[in-house]
Amino acid sequence: MKFANVSRFFRDVRSEMKSVSWPSRDDLKEGTLVVIVMSVIVGVFLSVVDFGFSKILELLF
């Protein structure tokens, strides 16, 4: 009984995977570049904010 359910599940997964629209190589490169650039921007922003808060706390204490 359980083996039939597992077998059906994998058959359904295979069927669904055939209808997936996969991104092209160019779309993948573009998406990766966007993620890298945004990560750098957010990292720099958070570093500046952290530095600013550190300086403010040094002045207060």
PyMOL commands that set and color helices and strands:
alter all, ss='L'
color gray80, all
select helices_A, chain A and resi 2-18+25-60
alter helices_A, ss='H'
color red, helices_A
deselect
rebuild
show_as cartoon
